[in-house]
Amino acid sequence: MELYIFDGSLEGLLTAVFECYRRKSAIVKLVTEDRHVPDVFDSGYHVVSDREKGKRVWKGLCAKLGKDWQLRFYKTYLSEQPEAFQHLLNFARYIIDQPAGASENFAHSDVLAVSQTAQKVHREKHRMEAFVRFQKTGDGIYYAHIEPDFDVLPLLPEHFQNRYADQRWIIYDLKRKYGLYYDLEKTEEIELDEAPQMSIINALPSNLLDPKEELFTLLWQDYFKNTNIKARKNIRLHVRHVPRRYWKYLSEKQG
């Protein structure tokens, strides 16, 4: 078994697949640089990300994978799970080596793992679309921040551009320290020097909010409480659909 060490990027992972064939490596263990523990007996092979090599591998995969599986591959990468990177390397080699249609062989452990991981990421994306709550800032930008289990931010632009096409907004991932900014025409990635921290009642401190925003939040909380039928309260069912770890995003759960 050979140890491959890469930088954690998608380009780096695809380059690692390329290197498997160039170096004629039979069995490869793939690890990211931040998780690699140096070994005096095995320094491993350090994969240098190469755009052209990555593009060649991706082109080869796309020739055998439909759009759905291409997206599953990407979603699995966004899971950021170390074992997922290994499954993607194995999956890519399996697909390249086999005739078209091999992706439907769910008896293959890596095919199954990629499919299941992609589904987990898709569910997290869906939850972010449902649970994000924007607040209007003093300069007219709607802001929300999130801390998803997976790096789903790249999957969110289409939904929020369509739903809030007439508003400038920022969705910021506090865990990964980058966000999306929509300026009414396009969405681009941004990094904030200092992301606002979540307070008890609002996602943003009151000094950054539009003067009316705090009132709107209180009105929404009152509406939620008054329309809630206590006799039909079922916490177990509610938590199943809205897990507690997402409550911090919901203004109706505060106060």
C-alpha positions in Angstrom: 0.0 0.0 0.0 1.2 3.5 -0.9 0.5 6.6 1.1 -0.6 9.7 -0.9 -0.8 13.1 0.8 -2.7 15.9 -0.8 -3.8 19.4 0.1 -7.5 18.7 0.6 -8.7 20.4 -2.5 -10.9 18.8 -5.2 -8.2 19.6 -7.7 -5.7 17.8 -5.5 -7.9 14.8 -5.1 -8.3 14.5 -8.9 -4.6 14.9 -9.3 -4.1 12.1 -6.9 -6.2 9.9 -9.1 -4.0 10.9 -12.1 -0.9 10.0 -10.2 -2.2 6.6 -9.3 -2.1 5.7 -13.0 1.1 7.6 -13.8 3.0 5.8 -11.0 1.1 2.5 -11.5 0.1 2.4 -7.8 -2.1 -0.6 -7.0 -3.4 0.2 -3.6 -3.4 3.8 -2.3 -4.2 5.3 1.1 -5.2 9.0 0.7 -4.8 11.5 3.5 -4.9 15.3 3.7 -1.8 17.3 4.8 -3.5 18.4 8.0 -4.2 14.9 9.1 -0.9 13.3 8.0 1.3 12.0 10.8 4.9 11.9 9.6 6.5 8.5 9.7 10.3 8.0 9.5 9.7 4.7 7.7 7.2 6.0 5.2 7.3 9.6 4.2 4.5 9.0 1.6 4.1 10.6 -1.8 3.1 14.3 -1.7 0.6 15.1 -4.4 1.1 18.5 -6.0 -2.2 19.8 -7.2 -2.2 20.3 -11.0 -5.2 21.8 -12.8 -4.5 20.1 -16.1 -4.1 16.7 -14.6 -7.3 17.2 -12.6 -9.2 18.3 -15.7 -8.1 15.2 -17.6 -9.4 12.9 -14.8 -12.6 14.8 -14.4 -13.2 14.7 -18.2 -12.6 10.9 -18.1 -15.1 10.6 -15.2 -17.7 12.7 -17.0 -17.5 10.5 -20.0 -18.8 7.6 -17.9 -21.0 9.5 -15.4 -24.2 11.3 -15.9 -24.9 14.7 -14.4 -26.5 13.2 -11.3 -23.4 11.2 -10.5 -21.1 14.1 -11.2 -23.1 16.1 -8.6 -22.9 13.2 -6.2 -19.2 13.1 -6.6 -19.0 16.8 -5.8 -21.3 16.6 -2.8 -19.3 13.8 -1.4 -16.2 15.9 -1.6 -18.0 18.7 0.2 -18.6 16.4 3.1 -15.0 17.0 4.1 -14.9 13.6 5.8 -11.4 11.8 5.5 -13.0 8.5 4.7 -15.0 10.2 1.9 -11.8 11.3 0.2 -10.6 7.7 0.2 -13.9 6.5 -1.2 -13.8 9.1 -4.0 -10.3 8.1 -5.0 -11.4 4.4 -5.1 -14.6 5.3 -6.8 -12.9 7.3 -9.5 -10.4 4.5 -10.3 -13.3 2.0 -10.4 -15.4 4.0 -12.8 -12.4 4.7 -15.1 -11.4 1.1 -15.2 -14.9 -0.3 -15.8 -17.3 -0.1 -18.7 -20.0 2.6 -18.7 -22.7 1.8 -16.2 -20.5 0.7 -13.3 -21.9 3.5 -11.2 -25.1 1.5 -10.8 -23.3 -1.3 -9.1 -24.3 -0.5 -5.5 -22.8 -3.8 -4.4 -19.4 -2.1 -4.8 -18.5 -0.5 -1.4 -17.2 2.7 -2.8 -20.2 3.3 -5.1 -22.5 2.8 -2.2 -20.4 5.0 0.1 -20.3 7.9 -2.4 -24.1 7.7 -2.9 -24.9 7.6 0.8 -22.5 10.5 1.7 -23.8 12.6 -1.2 -27.3 12.1 0.2 -26.2 13.3 3.7 -24.8 16.4 2.2 -27.9 17.0 0.2 -30.0 16.8 3.3 -27.8 19.3 5.0 -28.1 21.6 2.0 -31.9 21.3 2.2 -31.9 22.1 5.9 -29.9 25.2 5.3 -32.3 26.4 2.7 -35.2 25.8 5.1 -33.6 27.2 8.3 -31.6 30.2 7.3 -33.1 33.4 8.7 -31.9 36.7 7.3 -31.7 40.0 9.2 -31.5 43.4 7.6 -28.4 45.4 8.5 -28.1 49.1 8.7 -26.7 49.4 5.2 -29.6 47.4 3.6 -27.9 44.0 3.3 -29.6 40.9 4.5 -27.2 38.8 6.6 -27.3 35.3 8.0 -24.6 33.0 9.2 -24.5 29.2 9.5 -22.4 26.4 10.8 -23.4 23.4 8.8 -22.0 19.9 9.4 -20.7 19.9 5.8 -19.4 22.5 3.4 -22.7 23.1 1.7 -22.3 26.8 0.9 -21.3 26.1 -2.8 -24.7 24.4 -3.3 -26.8 27.3 -2.0 -26.6 30.1 -4.5 -29.2 29.0 -7.0 -31.9 28.6 -4.3 -31.3 31.9 -2.6 -30.7 33.9 -5.9 -34.1 32.7 -7.1 -35.9 33.3 -3.8 -34.3 36.6 -2.9 -33.5 38.0 -6.3 -34.4 41.6 -5.3 -32.4 41.7 -2.2 -28.7 42.0 -1.5 -27.7 39.3 0.9 -24.8 37.5 2.6 -24.7 34.0 4.0 -21.6 33.4 6.0 -20.2 30.1 7.2 -18.6 30.8 10.6 -17.0 27.3 10.8 -15.2 27.6 7.5 -14.7 31.4 7.6 -16.1 32.3 4.1 -19.4 33.3 2.7 -21.5 34.2 -0.3 -22.5 37.7 -1.3 -25.3 38.4 -3.8 -25.3 42.0 -5.2 -28.5 41.7 -7.3 -26.6 40.5 -10.3 -24.1 37.8 -9.3 -23.0 35.8 -6.3 -19.4 35.6 -5.2 -17.4 34.2 -2.4 -16.2 36.6 0.3 -14.2 36.5 3.5 -14.8 38.8 6.4 -12.0 40.2 8.5 -14.2 39.7 11.5 -17.6 37.9 11.2 -20.3 39.2 13.6 -20.9 36.8 16.5 -24.3 35.3 17.2 -26.2 36.9 20.1 -28.9 35.3 22.2 -31.9 36.9 20.4 -30.5 37.9 17.0 -28.0 36.6 14.6 -26.4 40.1 14.6 -25.7 42.6 17.4 -28.4 45.3 17.6 -25.9 48.1 16.6 -25.5 46.5 13.2 -29.2 45.9 12.5 -31.7 48.1 10.7 -33.6 50.0 13.4 -36.8 48.1 12.5 -35.3 44.6 12.3 -35.4 44.0 16.1 -39.1 44.9 16.1 -39.8 42.6 13.2 -38.1 39.8 15.1 -40.2 40.3 18.1 -43.4 40.5 16.0 -42.5 37.2 14.4 -41.8 35.6 17.7 -45.2 36.8 19.0 -46.9 35.5 15.9 -45.2 32.1 16.2 -46.3 31.8 19.9 -49.9 32.9 19.3 -50.4 30.5 16.3 -48.9 27.6 18.1 -51.5 25.2 19.5 -50.2 23.9 22.8 -52.6 21.0 22.9 -51.0 19.6 19.8 -47.5 20.1 20.8 -45.3 17.1 20.0 -41.7 17.8 20.8 -40.5 14.4 19.6 -42.0 14.8 16.2 -40.9 18.4 16.0 -37.3 17.6 16.8 -37.3 14.8 14.2 -38.1 17.5 11.5 -36.2 20.3 13.1 -33.2 18.9 15.0 -32.1 21.0 18.0 -28.7 21.9 16.5 -30.6 24.1 14.0 -32.7 26.0 16.5 -30.0 28.6 16.9 -30.8 29.8 13.4 -34.5 30.3 14.1 -35.6 33.6 15.5 -38.9 31.9 16.7 -36.8 29.7 19.0 -35.2 32.6 20.8 -36.5 34.8 23.5 
